[in-house]
């Protein structure tokens, strides 16, 4: 039976179905596997427990189609920034011209790392003799976040972004980073040349090593989930209500990080096959909220 578009209820039904179908498409198109390493974008988080929870895969986050589109927009904005910078005379490298691969940092036996957005060289018209290369970082902001950024700068308004840049800069020897931001509401742009702090970067690498090696959850940022930073956190039920984590090898107390970004099982006394890690086995015992 064909749909009668003269009927406004049928039109509404089809529109709702279109929305539902696109949501499902976005979930399958933009979904990503859990990150296998502790990311440089995560290590700067104010809550050590959050970084540890993420690294140990205590919960697989399930994002709506809308959220996945937001994340994807962030990736797409990177190409816009590159196009704009090149158009203004900059030289921008998103990948290593010698290998064709992304510029990366790696540490803590391969369990910590991240990918640089770009390496940027300013045109001669700016008359900048030193340093020649900057770290290029591209971010999207909502209107409220963008206004705070304009008022206070990246280090004060987005310390997690600043710390991420410092860790990249330390690894590659950059003294400065070019922070590029866009307001998603009105396409306004913000640029800041950021002096990078190597001491913060060294602290982050030590912090990452401590989190990766820990077999117990580090201190939480708060002792109640009513705290602002906990209210919207995906781990609040695990941290504050004793909920068990998702079953997989990394959330098991018998698993420990091994060299070369691998995982060792204390039950079987062997390296865990990569394909098996997301599943766990019958001997799985949660590393948190599982009793003794």
N, C-alpha and C positions, 0 to 999 in steps of 0.2 A: 504494500500500500504506500503510495507516494505521499510525501509531506505536503500539506497545503500551506503555502506561505502567506495566504490571505488571512490565516488565523494567527493572531498576535501571540497566543500561547504557544503555538508550534514554533514560531520564530524565536521566542524566548527559550524554549527547550533546546533548540539547535544551538543557540549561542552558548548556553550553559555546557552543552556537550563539546563544543569547540574548545572552550576554556579547559574543560577536564582533559580532553585529548592532548592539548598542548602542554598541560602540566605533566602528564605522563611521559610525553616525548622528552621534555626537558630533564626529567628525572633520569631517563636512560641515556640521553645525549651528553649531559654535562656531569654525571656522577663520576667520582674518582675513587680509586681504591685508597684505603687508609695509608697515610704516609708511613713508610718503613723506618724513617729516621726522626730524631728530634730536630725540628726545623729551627733555623735561625730566626724565623718570624715568630716562633713560639717561646723561645728561651727568654725573651725579654718581658714576658708576661709577669705581672706583679705577684701572682700566686704560684709558688713553686709546686704546690699540689696539682694545680691545673696542668703544668708542663709534664709532671710525672704521670698523671692520669692519661694524658694524651699519648705519651710515649709507650705506656704499657697497654694501650688499647683497652682501657677499662670499659669503654662504651663506643660503639660505632655510631657516629652521628648520622641521622637520617634527615636530610634537608628537603624542604618543599621545592617545587619547581621554581617558585619565585626567588627563593634564596640562591638556588643554583644559577638562575639567570643573573642575579646580582654579582655572584662570584665571576661568572663568565664575562660580564661587562668589564670587570676589573682587568681581565686578561686582554680584552679587545681594546681597552684604553691605552695599553702599552704601545700598540701599533700606531695609534693616533699621536701619542707623544713623540715617538721616533720620527714620524713623518713631519711633525711640526719642527722638531729640533733640526733635522736635516735641511728642511726648507729655510731655516734661519742661519744655515751655514755650519752647523755642528757636524762632526763626524761621530757616528754612533755605532758601536759594536754590540750586538745582542748575543753573538756567539763568538767563540775563539776562531779567528780566521785560519789558524793553523790546523785545527781539529774539526771545526764545524760544530762543536758541542758548546753547550751553555757554560759560562763561567761559574764555577762552583767552589764552595769551601767544604772541607771534610775534616772531622776531628773525632776524638773519642772512639777510636777503633772502627770508624766508619758509621757510628750510630748518631753522629751529630753532623749537620750540614745545611746547606741552602744554595739557592741559585740566584745569581745577580741578575737584575733586570737588564743592565747595560753598563758599558764603559764609554764615557763621553769625552771627546776632545773639543775644546772651544775653538772657534775660528780666530784667525789672526787679527781681525778687526777689533777684538776685545783687548788686544795688547797684553795678554797674560803670558808671562815667560815661564812661570813655575807655580804650581805643578802643571804638567801638560795634561794628565789624565785625571778625570773625576769618576767617582762612582755615580751612576745614574739610577735613581729610584723613582718609580711611577706608582701613584696611589689615587684612588677615588674617595671622595668624601660626600656625606650628605650636607645639607645647608648649615646645620648647627655645628657640625665638626669643622667644616670649612671656615666658618667665621672665627672659631676658636683658634684655628691654625693661623689665620691672618693676624689675629691679635697677639698671640703669644709665641708663634714659631713652633717648629716641629719637635724640638727637644722637650718643651714644656707641655704642649698640647697632645702630642702623640709620642710619649717616651718609648713605647714598644717599637715604633717605626725607627726612632733614632738609634735605639740599641741594636736593632737589626743592621742598620747601616754601619754602625761602628764595628760590628763583628766582621762584616764584609771588607770594610776598609782596612782593618788590622791585618787580615789575611793577605790582601793584595798590596798593601803599602800605600793606600790612598790617604792623603791628608784631608781631602774634602769630598763631600758628596753633593750632587745636585738633586735636590728633592723637588719633584714635579707633581703637583696635585691638581685635580679638576673637581669642581663642584657639580655633582650629578644633577642638581636642580636647575642650574642656569648656564652651565658650561664655562663659568668663570675659572680662570687659571691662577695658580700660585706657584712661585718658584723661590727656592731658598738655597743658597750655597752654605752648606753645613760643615763647620769644622768637626772632624771626627775625633772621638775620645778613645785612644788605645787602652787606657786603664779600664774603662767600662767594658771594652771588648775582652780584655784578659779576664775580668771578673765573670763575664758571660761564659767563656770557655770553661772556667773552673766550675761555675754553676752547672753547666751542661754535664760535665764529667760526674759531678756529685749526684745529679738526678738520674743519670743513666746507670750508675753503679748501685744505686740504692735499691734494696729489696723491701723497703717499707716506704709508705707515703711521707713525703716531707711535710712540714707544717703548712696548714691551710691559711689563707689570708684572713679568715674569720672563723669564729666558732658557731655561727648561726647562719642559716641560709637566708635570713632576712637582710643580711648585709647586701648593699647595692651590687657589689661585684659578684655575689653568689646567686642573686635572684634569677638571672637569665642564663646561668651556667648549666651546661648539659650534664655536669657531674654532681649537681647539688644533692641528688638522692643518694649517691654513693658516699659522698663526703659527710652528709649530715643526717641521713636516715638509715644508714646501714644496708642500703641496697647492694646486692651482689653485682659484680661486673659482668660484662658479656664474656661468654666462654670462648677462649682461644689460648694459644700457647703463651702469648706475651702477658696475659692477665693471670697466669698461673704462678704460684710461688716456687715451683720447681724449675722455672726457666730463668736463665741469667744471660745477659749480653756477652757475646764472645767476639773475638777479633774478626775483622773483615765484614762487619755488619751482620754477623750471624748470631744465632741463639743456641744455647746449650741446654739440654734437658737433664736435670739431676736424677730423674727416675731411670731413664734409659742410658744415661751417661754417654750421650752422643749429641752431635749437632743436629738440630731439628730441620728436616727438609722444608724448604721455603713454602711449597704448596700446602704443607700441613699446618703451618703456623696459624692461619685464620680459623682452623677447625677445633684444635684441642683434642684431647683423648679422654678415655674413661678415668684416668688418674688425675684429671684436672682438679686443682684445688685453688680457689681464688686467692690472689696475693693480698687482698683486703676484704674485710667483712666475711671471712670464711671460717672463723673460729680456729682452734688449734688442731 
